[in-house]
Amino acid sequence: MINIRKLETELWESADLLRQGSKLTSSQYCMPVLALLFLRYAYSRYCMVEAEILQNRPSRGGRVMPVEPSDFAAKSALFLPREAQYDYLVNLPDNIVSAGLKSKDGHDINSLGEAVNNAMQLVEDQSEQLTGVLPKTYTMFADDLLRELLRIFNNKTIDEVGGDIIGRIYEYFLSKFAKAVASDDGVFFTPKSLVKMLVNVLEPTQGVMLDPACGSGGMFVQTGDFVNQAGLNANTNMTFYGQEKVEYNAQLCLMNMAVHGLNGRIISGDEANSFYHDAHNLAGKCDYVMANPPFNVDKVKAESASAAGRLPFGLPGVNAKTKEVGNANYLWISYFYAYLNDHGRAGFVMASSATDSANKDRDIREKLVRTGDVDVMMSVGNNFFYTLSLPCSLWFFDRNKHADIRDKVLFIDARNYYTVVDRTLNEWTEWQLRNLQAIVHLYRGEKEKYQQLLSDYKAVLGDTTVASAQKALDKQKAVAKEAVAAAQRKDKKRIEAEQNALIARLEDTLETARQNEWLTSKFGEGEYKDVLGLCKVATIAEIDEKNYSLTPGAYVGVAEQEDDGVDFHKRMNEIHAELARLNSEADTLMAEIQKAWEELK
């Protein structure tokens, strides 16, 4: 089982080590490195899509018809001319001059940097929205350094686990670089888990989609995947618009969209500052709005924000002295609502504090709730972001809610429902995402979608239960131990790898069985019910009683904890005894350190 987090870290550390050994600053280095990784990702998708195209390719005179750029566009992938394909660049000779290469403009290519510049230009020629976006500054790299970078991203492990993995590594690099660039503005990379949850609840199919704080474009990419997986064509069915104040992020967004074969209009710079500009003139025109805006932004000029409109519920609190909005969270919330047409849906990430903030925020929240358009509120726990540990909430609006739930809001407290990736990162697995989505389906009366999820569990598990999956796993671990112990030395590594692969598959089955049990133990064959500590459907009257708080925990309550059989007082005495022993050891150690220090004087 390949550890993807380990691979991400190793690739990052290798690439960053090269930067430290060069004379380049981080700002000089980041975009060219990301563009190389973009090219590697584009090539991975190119190979995968090319194989799909060639599977049923017609032939003439015994020759298979060659693939064309239009074939790739139809499958939401980027066509790459031969000189722009990653393996071509990796396999160029050390002595570039001896290869007699020419650029697209007919000039001699005399260095690896010039060859990569030419590749980037060829890619731009395939995508109008990439024009002028990709860096062509690779001649500032020494050929040896550039060749090593190309080699690092050509890691064979990536190919062993499939093309989708390079997408995740690309996202990881985006997050590492974006942290440094965006930290001053309170912007941070949105993890795929949260983006998928937003898309799953909104279920986009066709129409206009806007992200007015689009960053590196994750909302567009995930929406495109969702639409394509439904058997539709994202570029035909969706029209993507984005605003991104930071030029660097906008370039990443265009690269990210291009590698997924998506077209969109992204505006960046001062005119893309959403506080003061509706850059695409989309107020009241959007079918879908998705965003992860910067939280808790202050010092927004109240007069300018007011003049820019999109504030159906008025301004949030304004400092009378400075004439500035002290916290812009409710500016964003108002924008997301104002952009929707009369059947539009919005989903966005927001600071947890916004669900029950006071004063003007509370007044705006009351007006918002009274529209009947607040659909779902979801609390998310710590450690879902790559770079920050803060919790957050997901908000969902629906201007076209079914009459049965028009005066209701679904609250989900998912703070304790997640999978631990490592010490600093949590996520939702695909099954967990679908389980949370299933709660929304039942609330909306869409029982057939819940039944489909049960069918999908059945297709994977058959009659396997948690107990039987656990038994099979325990048995396989015992068999593996014996097999490795009995293996000859020359066969040990191979047999251990084979056994580990079997164990990993059984662990996946066990986890799937657990998720199936989690869902069906609460909702059976498909009847929504409030579950203590997890979900509750509250009426507007009930929300009024709680002073228009939209904090899920205020409604769902706290689930009863199972008695673990531990005597509380006895355990506390043990902990205090352990703490006293550790304090005593610490005092002794400090005395020894002090003594050694005195002897050194």
DOZAZA-395898 format. One record per residue (C-alpha): residue number from 0; residue in one letter; x, y, z. Coordinates in steps of 0.05 Angstrom, whole numbers, padded with zeros to 5 digits. Each point is the difference from the previous one (the first is absolute). Example, Ala and Ser with C-alpha at 12.3 -4.5 7.8 and 13.67 -1.06 7.14 Angstrom:
// DOZAZA-395898
(node 0,'A',(00246,-00090,00156));
(node 1,'S',(00027,00069,-00013));
// end
This chain:
// DOZAZA-395898
(node 0,'M',(00000,00000,00000));
(node 1,'I',(00033,00065,-00022));
(node 2,'N',(-00001,00056,00051));
(node 3,'I',(-00023,00060,-00041));
(node 4,'R',(00014,00050,00055));
(node 5,'K',(00071,-00026,00005));
(node 6,'L',(00008,00006,-00076));
(node 7,'E',(-00027,00071,00001));
(node 8,'T',(00049,00019,00055));
(node 9,'E',(00060,-00033,-00034));
(node 10,'L',(-00014,00035,-00066));
(node 11,'W',(-00009,00067,00035));
(node 12,'E',(00063,-00007,00041));
(node 13,'S',(00040,-00020,-00062));
(node 14,'A',(-00025,00059,-00040));
(node 15,'D',(00010,00049,00057));
(node 16,'L',(00070,-00026,00012));
(node 17,'L',(00017,00019,-00071));
(node 18,'R',(-00027,00070,00012));
(node 19,'Q',(00044,00007,00062));
(node 20,'G',(00060,-00021,-00042));
(node 21,'S',(-00015,00051,-00054));
(node 22,'K',(00003,00076,00001));
(node 23,'L',(-00074,00006,-00012));
(node 24,'T',(-00049,00029,00051));
(node 25,'S',(-00065,-00036,00016));
(node 26,'S',(-00041,00049,-00041));
(node 27,'Q',(00045,-00011,-00061));
(node 28,'Y',(-00002,-00075,00009));
(node 29,'C',(-00072,-00016,00018));
(node 30,'M',(-00036,00014,-00066));
(node 31,'P',(00050,-00036,-00045));
(node 32,'V',(-00001,-00060,00046));
(node 33,'L',(-00076,-00002,00002));
(node 34,'A',(-00002,00007,-00076));
(node 35,'L',(00046,-00061,-00006));
(node 36,'L',(-00044,-00039,00046));
(node 37,'F',(-00060,00025,-00040));
(node 38,'L',(00033,-00027,-00063));
(node 39,'R',(00013,-00067,00034));
(node 40,'Y',(-00073,-00002,00022));
(node 41,'A',(-00024,00020,-00070));
(node 42,'Y',(00044,-00055,-00030));
(node 43,'S',(-00028,-00052,00048));
(node 44,'R',(-00071,00018,-00019));
(node 45,'Y',(00020,00003,-00074));
(node 46,'C',(00026,-00072,00003));
(node 47,'M',(-00062,-00025,00037));
(node 48,'V',(-00049,00035,-00048));
(node 49,'E',(00041,-00021,-00061));
(node 50,'A',(-00007,-00073,00022));
(node 51,'E',(-00076,00009,00006));
(node 52,'I',(-00004,00032,-00069));
(node 53,'L',(00041,-00054,-00033));
(node 54,'Q',(-00042,-00056,00031));
(node 55,'N',(-00057,00008,-00050));
(node 56,'R',(00037,00039,-00054));
(node 57,'P',(-00021,-00015,-00071));
(node 58,'S',(00054,-00020,-00050));
(node 59,'R',(00010,00011,-00074));
(node 60,'G',(00041,-00046,-00043));
(node 61,'G',(00023,-00037,00062));
(node 62,'R',(00025,00064,00033));
(node 63,'V',(-00032,00029,00062));
(node 64,'M',(-00021,00072,-00011));
(node 65,'P',(00046,00048,00037));
(node 66,'V',(-00027,00037,00061));
(node 67,'E',(-00017,00074,-00008));
(node 68,'P',(-00007,00059,00048));
(node 69,'S',(-00076,-00003,-00007));
(node 70,'D',(00000,-00072,00027));
(node 71,'F',(00032,00025,00064));
(node 72,'A',(-00046,00060,00007));
(node 73,'A',(-00060,-00047,-00003));
(node 74,'K',(00028,-00036,00061));
(node 75,'S',(00019,00063,00040));
(node 76,'A',(00074,-00009,-00009));
(node 77,'L',(00056,00042,-00030));
(node 78,'F',(00032,-00022,-00065));
(node 79,'L',(00076,00002,00003));
(node 80,'P',(00044,00004,-00063));
(node 81,'R',(00059,-00048,00002));
(node 82,'E',(00051,00055,00019));
(node 83,'A',(-00043,00019,00060));
(node 84,'Q',(-00007,-00071,00027));
(node 85,'Y',(00035,-00013,00065));
(node 86,'D',(00037,-00063,-00021));
(node 87,'Y',(00028,00037,-00060));
(node 88,'L',(00031,00053,00045));
(node 89,'V',(00026,-00051,00051));
(node 90,'N',(00035,-00040,-00055));
(node 91,'L',(00034,00058,-00035));
(node 92,'P',(00076,-00010,-00004));
(node 93,'D',(00047,00036,00048));
(node 94,'N',(00030,00036,-00060));
(node 95,'I',(-00061,00036,-00026));
(node 96,'V',(00037,00034,-00057));
(node 97,'S',(00019,-00067,-00030));
(node 98,'A',(-00074,-00018,-00007));
(node 99,'G',(-00010,00055,-00051));
(node 100,'L',(-00068,00021,00029));
(node 101,'K',(-00042,00057,-00026));
(node 102,'S',(-00053,00041,00037));
(node 103,'K',(-00070,00010,-00026));
(node 104,'D',(00025,00065,-00031));
(node 105,'G',(00057,-00035,-00035));
(node 106,'H',(00056,00024,00045));
(node 107,'D',(00057,-00046,00023));
(node 108,'I',(-00009,-00029,00070));
(node 109,'N',(00066,00003,00037));
(node 110,'S',(-00018,-00018,00072));
(node 111,'L',(-00049,-00042,00040));
(node 112,'G',(-00031,00064,00025));
(node 113,'E',(-00016,00021,-00071));
(node 114,'A',(-00031,-00068,-00014));
(node 115,'V',(-00045,00006,00060));
(node 116,'N',(-00018,00072,-00019));
(node 117,'N',(-00020,-00027,-00069));
(node 118,'A',(-00042,-00054,00033));
(node 119,'M',(-00038,00051,00041));
(node 120,'Q',(-00013,00042,-00062));
(node 121,'L',(-00026,-00061,-00037));
(node 122,'V',(-00048,-00015,00058));
(node 123,'E',(-00025,00072,00000));
(node 124,'D',(-00016,-00008,-00074));
(node 125,'Q',(-00047,-00056,00018));
(node 126,'S',(-00041,00041,00050));
(node 127,'E',(-00020,00071,-00012));
(node 128,'Q',(-00011,00014,00074));
(node 129,'L',(00072,-00020,00015));
(node 130,'T',(00028,00054,-00046));
(node 131,'G',(00053,00038,00038));
(node 132,'V',(-00011,-00041,00063));
(node 133,'L',(00055,-00053,-00001));
(node 134,'P',(00070,00021,00018));
(node 135,'K',(00054,00002,-00053));
(node 136,'T',(00057,00018,00045));
(node 137,'Y',(00034,-00068,00003));
(node 138,'T',(00066,00026,-00028));
(node 139,'M',(00013,00030,00069));
(node 140,'F',(00008,-00072,00024));
(node 141,'A',(00066,-00035,-00010));
(node 142,'D',(-00012,-00059,-00046));
(node 143,'D',(00023,-00049,00054));
(node 144,'L',(-00050,00027,00050));
(node 145,'L',(-00056,00000,-00050));
(node 146,'R',(00016,-00071,-00022));
(node 147,'E',(-00002,-00022,00073));
(node 148,'L',(-00067,00033,00011));
(node 149,'L',(-00028,-00035,-00061));
(node 150,'R',(00027,-00066,00027));
(node 151,'I',(-00030,00012,00070));
(node 152,'F',(-00070,00009,-00029));
(node 153,'N',(00008,-00061,-00045));
(node 154,'N',(00000,-00044,00062));
(node 155,'K',(-00019,-00071,-00022));
(node 156,'T',(-00041,-00009,00064));
(node 157,'I',(-00050,00050,-00028));
(node 158,'D',(-00011,-00044,-00061));
(node 159,'E',(-00008,-00062,00043));
(node 160,'V',(-00059,00028,00037));
(node 161,'G',(-00034,00034,-00059));
(node 162,'G',(-00009,00068,-00032));
(node 163,'D',(-00049,00026,00052));
(node 164,'I',(00055,00001,00052));
(node 165,'I',(00040,00053,-00036));
(node 166,'G',(-00062,00044,00006));
(node 167,'R',(00003,-00007,00075));
(node 168,'I',(00074,00015,00001));
(node 169,'Y',(-00013,00061,-00044));
(node 170,'E',(-00051,00023,00052));
(node 171,'Y',(00050,-00013,00056));
(node 172,'F',(00052,00044,-00035));
(node 173,'L',(-00053,00053,-00012));
(node 174,'S',(-00015,00000,00075));
(node 175,'K',(00074,00005,00019));
(node 176,'F',(00014,00059,-00046));
(node 177,'A',(-00068,00033,00011));
(node 178,'K',(00012,00002,00075));
(node 179,'A',(00059,00048,-00008));
(node 180,'V',(-00034,00044,-00052));
(node 181,'A',(-00068,00004,00032));
(node 182,'S',(00014,00001,00074));
(node 183,'D',(-00005,00075,00007));
(node 184,'D',(-00070,00002,-00030));
(node 185,'G',(-00030,-00055,00043));
(node 186,'V',(-00007,-00044,-00063));
(node 187,'F',(00014,-00074,00003));
(node 188,'F',(-00005,-00059,-00045));
(node 189,'T',(-00066,-00037,00002));
(node 190,'P',(00009,-00075,00011));
(node 191,'K',(-00034,-00047,-00049));
(node 192,'S',(-00044,-00030,00055));
(node 193,'L',(-00036,00066,00013));
(node 194,'V',(-00005,00017,-00074));
(node 195,'K',(-00031,-00068,-00015));
(node 196,'M',(-00050,00009,00057));
(node 197,'L',(-00022,00067,-00029));
(node 198,'V',(-00008,-00029,-00069));
(node 199,'N',(-00035,-00063,00025));
(node 200,'V',(-00053,00041,00036));
(node 201,'L',(-00010,00050,-00057));
(node 202,'E',(-00001,-00054,-00054));
(node 203,'P',(00015,00046,-00059));
(node 204,'T',(-00023,-00023,-00068));
(node 205,'Q',(-00004,00060,-00045));
(node 206,'G',(00001,00076,00001));
(node 207,'V',(00043,00058,00023));
(node 208,'M',(00048,-00012,00058));
(node 209,'L',(00039,00054,00036));
(node 210,'D',(00056,-00002,00051));
(node 211,'P',(00014,00072,00020));
(node 212,'A',(00061,-00021,00041));
(node 213,'C',(00024,-00055,-00046));
(node 214,'G',(00073,-00009,00022));
(node 215,'S',(00031,-00058,-00038));
(node 216,'G',(-00067,-00023,-00029));
(node 217,'G',(-00017,-00061,00040));
(node 218,'M',(-00075,00015,-00001));
(node 219,'F',(00000,00001,-00076));
(node 220,'V',(00041,-00064,-00007));
(node 221,'Q',(-00044,-00039,00048));
(node 222,'T',(-00064,00026,-00032));
(node 223,'G',(00028,-00022,-00068));
(node 224,'D',(00014,-00069,00027));
(node 225,'F',(-00070,-00005,00030));
(node 226,'V',(-00034,00020,-00065));
(node 227,'N',(00044,-00046,-00043));
(node 228,'Q',(-00012,-00059,00046));
(node 229,'A',(-00075,00011,-00010));
(node 230,'G',(00011,-00015,-00073));
(node 231,'L',(-00003,00073,-00021));
(node 232,'N',(00053,00047,-00029));
(node 233,'A',(00022,00053,00049));
(node 234,'N',(00021,00050,-00053));
(node 235,'T',(-00066,-00007,-00037));
(node 236,'N',(-00045,00000,00061));
(node 237,'M',(00036,00049,00046));
(node 238,'T',(00026,00071,-00008));
(node 239,'F',(00055,00015,00051));
(node 240,'Y',(00016,00070,00026));
(node 241,'G',(00051,00019,00053));
(node 242,'Q',(00028,00060,00036));
(node 243,'E',(00068,-00003,00034));
(node 244,'K',(00035,00061,00027));
(node 245,'V',(00069,-00032,00003));
(node 246,'E',(00030,-00007,-00071));
(node 247,'Y',(00043,-00059,00021));
(node 248,'N',(-00062,-00039,00023));
(node 249,'A',(-00037,00017,-00064));
(node 250,'Q',(00057,-00029,-00041));
(node 251,'L',(-00003,-00064,00041));
(node 252,'C',(-00076,-00002,-00011));
(node 253,'L',(00007,00004,-00076));
(node 254,'M',(00054,-00054,00001));
(node 255,'N',(-00043,-00044,00044));
(node 256,'M',(-00061,00008,-00045));
(node 257,'A',(00040,-00011,-00063));
(node 258,'V',(00029,-00065,00023));
(node 259,'H',(-00071,-00024,00012));
(node 260,'G',(-00022,00024,-00068));
(node 261,'L',(-00046,00054,00029));
(node 262,'N',(-00014,00068,-00029));
(node 263,'G',(-00017,00060,00042));
(node 264,'R',(00007,00075,00006));
(node 265,'I',(00044,00021,00059));
(node 266,'I',(00011,00073,00017));
(node 267,'S',(00057,00019,00046));
(node 268,'G',(00033,00061,00031));
(node 269,'D',(-00035,00061,00030));
(node 270,'E',(-00062,-00007,-00043));
(node 271,'A',(-00009,-00069,00029));
(node 272,'N',(-00005,00024,00072));
(node 273,'S',(-00069,-00027,00016));
(node 274,'F',(-00012,00051,00056));
(node 275,'Y',(-00002,00056,-00051));
(node 276,'H',(-00015,-00033,-00067));
(node 277,'D',(-00050,-00048,-00032));
(node 278,'A',(00052,-00011,-00055));
(node 279,'H',(-00045,-00044,-00044));
(node 280,'N',(-00065,00037,00014));
(node 281,'L',(-00032,-00064,00026));
(node 282,'A',(-00044,00025,00058));
(node 283,'G',(-00065,-00040,-00003));
(node 284,'K',(00024,-00042,-00060));
(node 285,'C',(00035,-00061,00029));
(node 286,'D',(-00025,-00071,00004));
(node 287,'Y',(00056,-00019,00047));
(node 288,'V',(00048,00038,00045));
(node 289,'M',(00057,-00035,00036));
(node 290,'A',(00057,00030,00039));
(node 291,'N',(00049,-00003,00057));
(node 292,'P',(00010,00074,00014));
(node 293,'P',(00053,00029,00047));
(node 294,'F',(-00029,00000,00070));
(node 295,'N',(-00006,00059,00048));
(node 296,'V',(00028,00053,-00048));
(node 297,'D',(-00002,00070,00030));
(node 298,'K',(00010,00071,-00024));
(node 299,'V',(-00048,-00006,-00059));
(node 300,'K',(-00022,00071,-00021));
(node 301,'A',(-00073,00002,00017));
(node 302,'E',(-00020,00054,-00049));
(node 303,'S',(00034,-00035,-00059));
(node 304,'A',(-00029,-00067,00020));
(node 305,'S',(-00069,00030,00005));
(node 306,'A',(00006,00034,-00068));
(node 307,'A',(00021,-00067,-00031));
(node 308,'G',(-00068,-00030,00020));
(node 309,'R',(-00018,-00074,00009));
(node 310,'L',(-00021,00014,00072));
(node 311,'P',(-00074,-00020,00003));
(node 312,'F',(00002,00000,00077));
(node 313,'G',(00041,00063,00010));
(node 314,'L',(00071,00011,00025));
(node 315,'P',(00029,-00037,00060));
(node 316,'G',(00030,00040,00058));
(node 317,'V',(00038,00063,-00020));
(node 318,'N',(00052,00036,00043));
(node 319,'A',(-00030,00070,00006));
(node 320,'K',(00069,00032,00005));
(node 321,'T',(00037,-00035,-00057));
(node 322,'K',(-00062,-00014,-00043));
(node 323,'E',(00025,-00071,-00010));
(node 324,'V',(-00034,-00068,00007));
(node 325,'G',(00033,-00034,00059));
(node 326,'N',(-00013,-00071,-00024));
(node 327,'A',(-00017,-00016,-00072));
(node 328,'N',(-00030,-00070,00011));
(node 329,'Y',(-00071,00025,-00010));
(node 330,'L',(00020,00040,-00061));
(node 331,'W',(00020,-00066,-00031));
(node 332,'I',(-00063,-00036,00024));
(node 333,'S',(-00043,00056,-00030));
(node 334,'Y',(00037,-00003,-00066));
(node 335,'F',(-00010,-00075,-00007));
(node 336,'Y',(-00074,00009,00010));
(node 337,'A',(-00005,00061,-00045));
(node 338,'Y',(00033,-00035,-00059));
(node 339,'L',(-00053,-00055,-00003));
(node 340,'N',(-00057,00000,-00049));
(node 341,'D',(-00070,-00022,00023));
(node 342,'H',(00018,-00074,-00002));
(node 343,'G',(00075,00005,00017));
(node 344,'R',(00039,-00037,00052));
(node 345,'A',(00061,00023,00039));
(node 346,'G',(00050,-00039,00042));
(node 347,'F',(00060,00031,00036));
(node 348,'V',(00051,-00008,00055));
(node 349,'M',(-00005,00050,00058));
(node 350,'A',(00032,00013,00067));
(node 351,'S',(-00036,-00038,00056));
(node 352,'S',(-00010,00065,00038));
(node 353,'A',(-00047,00027,-00054));
(node 354,'T',(-00056,-00048,00017));
(node 355,'D',(-00018,00039,00064));
(node 356,'S',(00038,00066,-00003));
(node 357,'A',(-00038,00058,00032));
(node 358,'N',(-00024,00071,-00015));
(node 359,'K',(-00009,00018,-00074));
(node 360,'D',(00022,-00070,-00021));
(node 361,'R',(-00057,-00029,00041));
(node 362,'D',(-00050,00047,-00034));
(node 363,'I',(00024,-00020,-00069));
(node 364,'R',(-00004,-00073,00020));
(node 365,'E',(-00073,00008,00022));
(node 366,'K',(-00019,00031,-00066));
(node 367,'L',(00037,-00055,-00037));
(node 368,'V',(-00035,-00056,00039));
(node 369,'R',(-00068,00033,-00010));
(node 370,'T',(00009,-00005,-00076));
(node 371,'G',(-00007,-00076,00008));
(node 372,'D',(00061,-00009,-00045));
(node 373,'V',(00049,-00026,00052));
(node 374,'D',(00002,-00074,-00016));
(node 375,'V',(00055,-00037,00038));
(node 376,'M',(00050,00020,00053));
(node 377,'M',(00059,-00047,00015));
(node 378,'S',(00054,00005,00053));
(node 379,'V',(00069,-00026,-00018));
(node 380,'G',(00053,-00019,00051));
(node 381,'N',(00074,00019,00007));
(node 382,'N',(00057,-00019,-00046));
(node 383,'F',(-00036,-00002,-00067));
(node 384,'F',(00046,00053,-00029));
(node 385,'Y',(00072,-00014,-00021));
(node 386,'T',(00027,00062,00033));
(node 387,'L',(-00048,00018,00057));
(node 388,'S',(-00034,-00040,00054));
(node 389,'L',(-00062,00043,00008));
(node 390,'P',(-00070,-00028,-00003));
(node 391,'C',(-00050,00029,-00050));
(node 392,'S',(-00071,-00005,-00023));
(node 393,'L',(-00032,-00014,-00068));
(node 394,'W',(-00060,00041,-00020));
(node 395,'F',(-00050,-00017,-00054));
(node 396,'F',(-00055,00043,-00030));
(node 397,'D',(-00055,-00023,-00047));
(node 398,'R',(-00046,00052,-00032));
(node 399,'N',(-00045,-00056,-00026));
(node 400,'K',(-00011,-00045,00061));
(node 401,'H',(-00058,-00050,-00002));
(node 402,'A',(-00063,00027,00034));
(node 403,'D',(00004,-00055,00054));
(node 404,'I',(00066,00028,00027));
(node 405,'R',(-00009,00073,-00018));
(node 406,'D',(-00003,00021,00073));
(node 407,'K',(00053,-00050,00023));
(node 408,'V',(00076,-00005,00005));
(node 409,'L',(00041,-00064,00005));
(node 410,'F',(00055,00005,00053));
(node 411,'I',(00057,-00051,-00003));
(node 412,'D',(00055,-00003,00052));
(node 413,'A',(00056,-00038,-00034));
(node 414,'R',(00056,00022,00047));
(node 415,'N',(00010,-00071,00025));
(node 416,'Y',(-00009,-00035,-00066));
(node 417,'Y',(00064,-00005,-00041));
(node 418,'T',(00060,-00043,-00017));
(node 419,'V',(00069,00015,00028));
(node 420,'V',(00052,00006,-00055));
(node 421,'D',(00057,00017,00047));
(node 422,'R',(00013,00040,00063));
(node 423,'T',(-00017,00067,-00032));
(node 424,'L',(-00051,-00017,-00054));
(node 425,'N',(-00070,-00029,-00001));
(node 426,'E',(-00045,-00013,-00060));
(node 427,'W',(-00065,-00032,-00022));
(node 428,'T',(00007,-00064,-00040));
(node 429,'E',(-00044,-00010,-00060));
(node 430,'W',(-00049,-00043,00041));
(node 431,'Q',(-00002,00052,00055));
(node 432,'L',(-00014,00055,-00051));
(node 433,'R',(-00057,-00041,-00029));
(node 434,'N',(-00028,-00016,00070));
(node 435,'L',(-00004,00074,00017));
(node 436,'Q',(-00030,00014,-00068));
(node 437,'A',(-00051,-00055,00014));
(node 438,'I',(-00026,00037,00061));
(node 439,'V',(-00013,00060,-00046));
(node 440,'H',(-00035,-00045,-00051));
(node 441,'L',(-00048,-00027,00053));
(node 442,'Y',(-00014,00070,00027));
(node 443,'R',(-00018,00021,-00071));
(node 444,'G',(-00044,-00061,-00009));
(node 445,'E',(00046,-00031,-00053));
(node 446,'K',(-00005,-00071,00025));
(node 447,'E',(00020,-00031,-00067));
(node 448,'K',(00070,00030,00008));
(node 449,'Y',(00006,-00030,00069));
(node 450,'Q',(-00021,-00068,-00029));
(node 451,'Q',(00053,00007,-00053));
(node 452,'L',(00053,00009,00054));
(node 453,'L',(-00024,-00063,00035));
(node 454,'S',(00004,-00037,-00067));
(node 455,'D',(00072,00025,-00009));
(node 456,'Y',(00018,-00025,00069));
(node 457,'K',(-00032,-00067,-00017));
(node 458,'A',(00039,-00004,-00065));
(node 459,'V',(00066,00009,00037));
(node 460,'L',(-00015,-00039,00064));
(node 461,'G',(-00049,-00054,-00020));
(node 462,'D',(-00021,-00031,00067));
(node 463,'T',(00064,00022,00035));
(node 464,'T',(-00012,00030,00069));
(node 465,'V',(00048,00037,00046));
(node 466,'A',(00008,-00064,00042));
(node 467,'S',(00015,-00044,-00060));
(node 468,'A',(00048,00051,-00031));
(node 469,'Q',(00037,00007,00067));
(node 470,'K',(00005,-00076,00006));
(node 471,'A',(00027,-00006,-00072));
(node 472,'L',(00051,00055,00013));
(node 473,'D',(00025,-00031,00065));
(node 474,'K',(00007,-00067,-00034));
(node 475,'Q',(00039,00030,-00059));
(node 476,'K',(00047,00036,00047));
(node 477,'A',(00016,-00066,00034));
(node 478,'V',(00010,-00034,-00067));
(node 479,'A',(00045,00057,-00023));
(node 480,'K',(00043,-00004,00062));
(node 481,'E',(00011,-00075,-00011));
(node 482,'A',(00013,00008,-00074));
(node 483,'V',(00053,00053,00009));
(node 484,'A',(00033,-00038,00056));
(node 485,'A',(00002,-00064,-00042));
(node 486,'A',(00025,00034,-00064));
(node 487,'Q',(00071,-00007,-00024));
(node 488,'R',(00042,00062,00006));
(node 489,'K',(-00001,00015,-00075));
(node 490,'D',(-00077,-00004,-00001));
(node 491,'K',(-00015,00038,00065));
(node 492,'K',(-00010,00069,-00030));
(node 493,'R',(-00044,-00025,-00056));
(node 494,'I',(-00044,-00042,00046));
(node 495,'E',(-00005,00055,00051));
(node 496,'A',(-00023,00049,-00054));
(node 497,'E',(-00051,-00050,-00026));
(node 498,'Q',(-00027,-00013,00071));
(node 499,'N',(-00003,00075,00015));
(node 500,'A',(-00040,00011,-00063));
(node 501,'L',(-00050,-00053,00022));
(node 502,'I',(-00005,00030,00069));
(node 503,'A',(-00010,00070,-00029));
(node 504,'R',(-00059,-00025,-00042));
(node 505,'L',(-00031,-00033,00061));
(node 506,'E',(00010,00063,00041));
(node 507,'D',(-00037,00039,-00055));
(node 508,'T',(-00056,-00050,00002));
(node 509,'L',(-00004,00005,00076));
(node 510,'E',(-00003,00076,-00003));
(node 511,'T',(-00054,-00002,-00054));
(node 512,'A',(-00040,-00048,00043));
(node 513,'R',(00006,00048,00059));
(node 514,'Q',(-00025,00058,-00042));
(node 515,'N',(-00058,-00042,-00024));
(node 516,'E',(-00018,-00018,00071));
(node 517,'W',(00008,00073,00022));
(node 518,'L',(-00052,00021,-00051));
(node 519,'T',(-00051,-00056,00004));
(node 520,'S',(00001,-00002,00076));
(node 521,'K',(-00026,00072,-00002));
(node 522,'F',(-00045,00003,-00060));
(node 523,'G',(-00017,-00073,-00016));
(node 524,'E',(-00030,-00010,-00069));
(node 525,'G',(-00010,00075,-00011));
(node 526,'E',(-00041,00040,00050));
(node 527,'Y',(00028,00066,00024));
(node 528,'K',(00001,00010,00075));
(node 529,'D',(00036,00048,00046));
(node 530,'V',(00061,-00035,00031));
(node 531,'L',(00025,00027,00066));
(node 532,'G',(00069,00029,-00008));
(node 533,'L',(-00002,-00004,-00076));
(node 534,'C',(-00059,00032,-00035));
(node 535,'K',(-00065,00037,00011));
(node 536,'V',(-00051,00034,-00045));
(node 537,'A',(-00021,00064,00034));
(node 538,'T',(-00056,00047,-00019));
(node 539,'I',(00008,00075,-00006));
(node 540,'A',(-00041,00006,00064));
(node 541,'E',(00051,-00043,00036));
(node 542,'I',(00057,00041,-00028));
(node 543,'D',(-00035,00063,00024));
(node 544,'E',(-00003,-00030,00070));
(node 545,'K',(00076,-00007,-00002));
(node 546,'N',(00010,00073,-00020));
(node 547,'Y',(00014,-00019,-00073));
(node 548,'S',(00063,-00040,00015));
(node 549,'L',(00020,-00045,-00058));
(node 550,'T',(00049,-00041,00041));
(node 551,'P',(-00017,-00074,-00011));
(node 552,'G',(00021,-00019,00070));
(node 553,'A',(-00054,00044,00029));
(node 554,'Y',(-00053,-00044,-00033));
(node 555,'V',(00027,-00071,-00006));
(node 556,'G',(00020,-00007,00073));
(node 557,'V',(00054,-00047,00026));
(node 558,'A',(-00001,-00074,-00012));
(node 559,'E',(00002,-00044,00061));
(node 560,'Q',(00068,-00029,00013));
(node 561,'E',(00006,-00075,00009));
(node 562,'D',(00024,-00023,00068));
(node 563,'D',(00071,-00024,-00012));
(node 564,'G',(00002,-00036,00067));
(node 565,'V',(00056,00044,00028));
(node 566,'D',(-00008,00025,00072));
(node 567,'F',(00007,00076,-00008));
(node 568,'H',(00028,00015,00070));
(node 569,'K',(00048,-00058,-00003));
(node 570,'R',(00026,00022,-00069));
(node 571,'M',(00008,00072,00023));
(node 572,'N',(00041,-00023,00060));
(node 573,'E',(00044,-00040,-00048));
(node 574,'I',(00010,00060,-00045));
(node 575,'H',(00018,00045,00059));
(node 576,'A',(00050,-00052,00025));
(node 577,'E',(00031,-00004,-00070));
(node 578,'L',(00003,00076,-00004));
(node 579,'A',(00034,00005,00068));
(node 580,'R',(00052,-00052,-00022));
(node 581,'L',(00015,00038,-00065));
(node 582,'N',(00006,00066,00038));
(node 583,'S',(00049,-00032,00048));
(node 584,'E',(00042,-00027,-00058));
(node 585,'A',(-00002,00068,-00033));
(node 586,'D',(00026,00033,00064));
(node 587,'T',(00056,-00050,00004));
(node 588,'L',(00019,00011,-00073));
(node 589,'M',(-00001,00076,00009));
(node 590,'A',(00046,-00007,00060));
(node 591,'E',(00049,-00042,-00040));
(node 592,'I',(-00001,00050,-00058));
(node 593,'Q',(00012,00058,00049));
(node 594,'K',(00058,-00038,00032));
(node 595,'A',(00031,-00014,-00069));
(node 596,'W',(-00008,00073,-00019));
(node 597,'E',(00035,00023,00064));
(node 598,'E',(00058,-00047,-00015));
(node 599,'L',(00008,00030,-00070));
(node 600,'K',(00007,00071,00027));
// end
